[in-house]
Amino acid sequence: MMEYLNWVMDGLQAASMVIAGASAVAALTPSKRDDEVVGKIRGAVDKARKVADVLALNIFHAKRK
C-alpha cells in the first residue's frame, strides 16, 4: 500500500512540474491555444488532488483553502 501511495505522490509531483513548464511556455508565447492546453492540464491535476484528498481522508474541515 505504501508503494502505491509513493507512486501517487510522485505522479502528482511530476504533474506539478509539467504544469510549471507548460505555464512558462504559455506565458512566453502569444498563442491562446497553448493557454487552453495548460488550463486543461491544470484542471486534470486539480481533479487528481481532490481524489488524493479523499484517499487521505482530508474531508470536511481538513480541505485546502
N, CA and C atoms as an extended XYZ file, in Angstrom:
195
Properties=species:S:1:pos:R:3:atomname:S:1:resname:S:1:resid:I:1 pbc="F F F"
N         0.823       -1.191        0.000 N   MET     1
C         0.000        0.000        0.000 CA  MET     1
C         0.866        1.254        0.000 C   MET     1
N         1.944        1.249        0.750 N   MET     2
C         2.830        2.412        0.808 CA  MET     2
C         3.481        2.675       -0.553 C   MET     2
N         3.794        1.613       -1.273 N   GLU     3
C         4.379        1.785       -2.592 CA  GLU     3
C         3.397        2.495       -3.515 C   GLU     3
N         2.121        2.145       -3.399 N   TYR     4
C         1.097        2.780       -4.219 CA  TYR     4
C         0.987        4.266       -3.874 C   TYR     4
N         0.989        4.592       -2.585 N   LEU     5
C         0.902        5.992       -2.179 CA  LEU     5
C         2.124        6.775       -2.634 C   LEU     5
N         3.302        6.169       -2.565 N   ASN     6
C         4.510        6.826       -3.062 CA  ASN     6
C         4.421        7.078       -4.560 C   ASN     6
N         3.854        6.113       -5.287 N   TRP     7
C         3.677        6.261       -6.725 CA  TRP     7
C         2.721        7.415       -7.032 C   TRP     7
N         1.646        7.518       -6.282 N   VAL     8
C         0.672        8.595       -6.483 CA  VAL     8
C         1.323        9.940       -6.182 C   VAL     8
N         2.045       10.031       -5.092 N   MET     9
C         2.697       11.289       -4.734 CA  MET     9
C         3.745       11.681       -5.778 C   MET     9
N         4.502       10.725       -6.277 N   ASP    10
C         5.480       11.009       -7.325 CA  ASP    10
C         4.783       11.491       -8.594 C   ASP    10
N         3.649       10.895       -8.902 N   GLY    11
C         2.887       11.312      -10.081 CA  GLY    11
C         2.368       12.728       -9.953 C   GLY    11
N         1.854       13.081       -8.776 N   LEU    12
C         1.370       14.444       -8.563 CA  LEU    12
C         2.510       15.450       -8.616 C   LEU    12
N         3.661       15.060       -8.084 N   GLN    13
C         4.822       15.947       -8.125 CA  GLN    13
C         5.283       16.151       -9.569 C   GLN    13
N         5.296       15.085      -10.351 N   ALA    14
C         5.685       15.204      -11.759 CA  ALA    14
C         4.685       16.061      -12.524 C   ALA    14
N         3.409       15.881      -12.233 N   ALA    15
C         2.387       16.691      -12.903 CA  ALA    15
C         2.550       18.165      -12.567 C   ALA    15
N         2.911       18.459      -11.339 N   SER    16
C         3.141       19.856      -10.956 CA  SER    16
C         4.311       20.454      -11.725 C   SER    16
N         5.349       19.664      -11.937 N   MET    17
C         6.492       20.160      -12.707 CA  MET    17
C         6.114       20.377      -14.166 C   MET    17
N         5.293       19.493      -14.714 N   VAL    18
C         4.828       19.657      -16.092 CA  VAL    18
C         4.012       20.937      -16.218 C   VAL    18
N         3.144       21.195      -15.243 N   ILE    19
C         2.342       22.412      -15.263 CA  ILE    19
C         3.229       23.648      -15.189 C   ILE    19
N         4.235       23.613      -14.354 N   ALA    20
C         5.146       24.763      -14.238 CA  ALA    20
C         5.840       25.039      -15.566 C   ALA    20
N         6.315       24.001      -16.207 N   GLY    21
C         6.978       24.180      -17.506 CA  GLY    21
C         6.018       24.651      -18.582 C   GLY    21
N         4.828       24.060      -18.611 N   ALA    22
C         3.839       24.448      -19.613 CA  ALA    22
C         3.357       25.881      -19.382 C   ALA    22
N         3.231       26.279      -18.136 N   SER    23
C         2.821       27.654      -17.829 CA  SER    23
C         3.868       28.648      -18.299 C   SER    23
N         5.131       28.299      -18.143 N   ALA    24
C         6.202       29.182      -18.610 CA  ALA    24
C         6.153       29.339      -20.125 C   ALA    24
N         5.945       28.243      -20.837 N   VAL    25
C         5.847       28.302      -22.296 CA  VAL    25
C         4.634       29.125      -22.711 C   VAL    25
N         3.511       28.900      -22.032 N   ALA    26
C         2.292       29.630      -22.369 CA  ALA    26
C         2.458       31.128      -22.122 C   ALA    26
N         3.192       31.487      -21.093 N   ALA    27
C         3.403       32.904      -20.792 CA  ALA    27
C         4.321       33.569      -21.821 C   ALA    27
N         5.227       32.815      -22.412 N   LEU    28
C         6.186       33.380      -23.358 CA  LEU    28
C         5.658       33.466      -24.778 C   LEU    28
N         4.613       32.728      -25.096 N   THR    29
C         4.095       32.716      -26.460 CA  THR    29
C         2.781       33.487      -26.531 C   THR    29
N         2.525       34.140      -27.662 N   PRO    30
C         1.301       34.930      -27.792 CA  PRO    30
C         0.057       34.108      -28.124 C   PRO    30
N         0.218       32.836      -28.420 N   SER    31
C        -0.898       31.990      -28.841 CA  SER    31
C        -1.851       31.700      -27.691 C   SER    31
N        -3.143       31.703      -27.985 N   LYS    32
C        -4.154       31.352      -26.983 CA  LYS    32
C        -4.335       29.839      -26.896 C   LYS    32
N        -3.941       29.113      -27.908 N   ARG    33
C        -4.115       27.657      -27.929 CA  ARG    33
C        -3.317       27.001      -26.800 C   ARG    33
N        -2.082       27.417      -26.592 N   ASP    34
C        -1.284       26.804      -25.530 CA  ASP    34
C        -1.848       27.149      -24.154 C   ASP    34
N        -2.466       28.325      -24.025 N   ASP    35
C        -3.108       28.676      -22.760 CA  ASP    35
C        -4.256       27.718      -22.453 C   ASP    35
N        -4.990       27.310      -23.491 N   GLU    36
C        -6.088       26.360      -23.304 CA  GLU    36
C        -5.563       24.994      -22.863 C   GLU    36
N        -4.454       24.567      -23.461 N   VAL    37
C        -3.867       23.268      -23.107 CA  VAL    37
C        -3.408       23.273      -21.653 C   VAL    37
N        -2.755       24.355      -21.236 N   VAL    38
C        -2.299       24.457      -19.848 CA  VAL    38
C        -3.501       24.438      -18.904 C   VAL    38
N        -4.568       25.099      -19.284 N   GLY    39
C        -5.778       25.090      -18.462 CA  GLY    39
C        -6.354       23.692      -18.301 C   GLY    39
N        -6.341       22.907      -19.382 N   LYS    40
C        -6.841       21.528      -19.307 CA  LYS    40
C        -5.962       20.664      -18.404 C   LYS    40
N        -4.642       20.842      -18.524 N   ILE    41
C        -3.720       20.079      -17.680 CA  ILE    41
C        -3.929       20.449      -16.221 C   ILE    41
N        -4.055       21.747      -15.953 N   ARG    42
C        -4.254       22.214      -14.583 CA  ARG    42
C        -5.560       21.649      -14.011 C   ARG    42
N        -6.602       21.586      -14.827 N   GLY    43
C        -7.877       21.023      -14.382 CA  GLY    43
C        -7.746       19.547      -14.031 C   GLY    43
N        -6.993       18.805      -14.833 N   ALA    44
C        -6.807       17.377      -14.563 CA  ALA    44
C        -6.037       17.160      -13.262 C   ALA    44
N        -5.030       17.991      -13.032 N   VAL    45
C        -4.256       17.856      -11.795 CA  VAL    45
C        -5.112       18.231      -10.589 C   VAL    45
N        -5.959       19.239      -10.732 N   ASP    46
C        -6.857       19.609       -9.632 CA  ASP    46
C        -7.798       18.458       -9.281 C   ASP    46
N        -8.293       17.763      -10.294 N   LYS    47
C        -9.154       16.599      -10.044 CA  LYS    47
C        -8.374       15.500       -9.325 C   LYS    47
N        -7.126       15.289       -9.741 N   ALA    48
C        -6.297       14.268       -9.098 CA  ALA    48
C        -6.025       14.635       -7.640 C   ALA    48
N        -5.843       15.924       -7.368 N   ARG    49
C        -5.641       16.358       -5.982 CA  ARG    49
C        -6.871       16.105       -5.135 C   ARG    49
N        -8.038       16.334       -5.709 N   LYS    50
C        -9.273       16.084       -4.965 CA  LYS    50
C        -9.401       14.601       -4.620 C   LYS    50
N        -9.050       13.743       -5.563 N   VAL    51
C        -9.087       12.300       -5.304 CA  VAL    51
C        -8.075       11.944       -4.224 C   VAL    51
N        -6.875       12.525       -4.299 N   ALA    52
C        -5.852       12.248       -3.290 CA  ALA    52
C        -6.312       12.720       -1.913 C   ALA    52
N        -7.004       13.852       -1.851 N   ASP    53
C        -7.533       14.333       -0.570 CA  ASP    53
C        -8.535       13.352        0.018 C   ASP    53
N        -9.397       12.809       -0.818 N   VAL    54
C       -10.377       11.841       -0.329 CA  VAL    54
C        -9.675       10.566        0.134 C   VAL    54
N        -8.696       10.106       -0.627 N   LEU    55
C        -7.966        8.898       -0.237 CA  LEU    55
C        -7.196        9.107        1.068 C   LEU    55
N        -6.747       10.328        1.313 N   ALA    56
C        -6.022       10.636        2.544 CA  ALA    56
C        -6.969       11.005        3.683 C   ALA    56
N        -8.258       10.904        3.418 N   LEU    57
C        -9.304       11.230        4.383 CA  LEU    57
C        -9.267       12.702        4.790 C   LEU    57
N        -8.827       13.565        3.876 N   ASN    58
C        -8.853       15.014        4.102 CA  ASN    58
C       -10.199       15.539        3.651 C   ASN    58
N       -11.201       15.284        4.443 N   ILE    59
C       -12.550       15.717        4.080 CA  ILE    59
C       -13.084       16.621        5.173 C   ILE    59
N       -14.139       17.293        4.896 N   PHE    60
C       -14.796       18.234        5.784 CA  PHE    60
C       -13.879       19.407        6.123 C   PHE    60
N       -13.374       19.500        7.327 N   HIS    61
C       -12.612       20.678        7.762 CA  HIS    61
C       -11.143       20.625        7.393 C   HIS    61
N       -10.644       19.533        6.872 N   ALA    62
C        -9.222       19.398        6.585 CA  ALA    62
C        -8.896       19.743        5.121 C   ALA    62
N        -9.824       20.336        4.387 N   LYS    63
C        -9.575       20.643        2.982 CA  LYS    63
C        -8.669       21.850        2.828 C   LYS    63
N        -8.018       21.942        1.650 N   ARG    64
C        -7.168       23.079        1.330 CA  ARG    64
C        -8.020       24.307        1.124 C   ARG    64
N        -7.430       25.451        1.377 N   LYS    65
C        -8.148       26.711        1.170 CA  LYS    65
C        -7.415       27.570        0.185 C   LYS    65
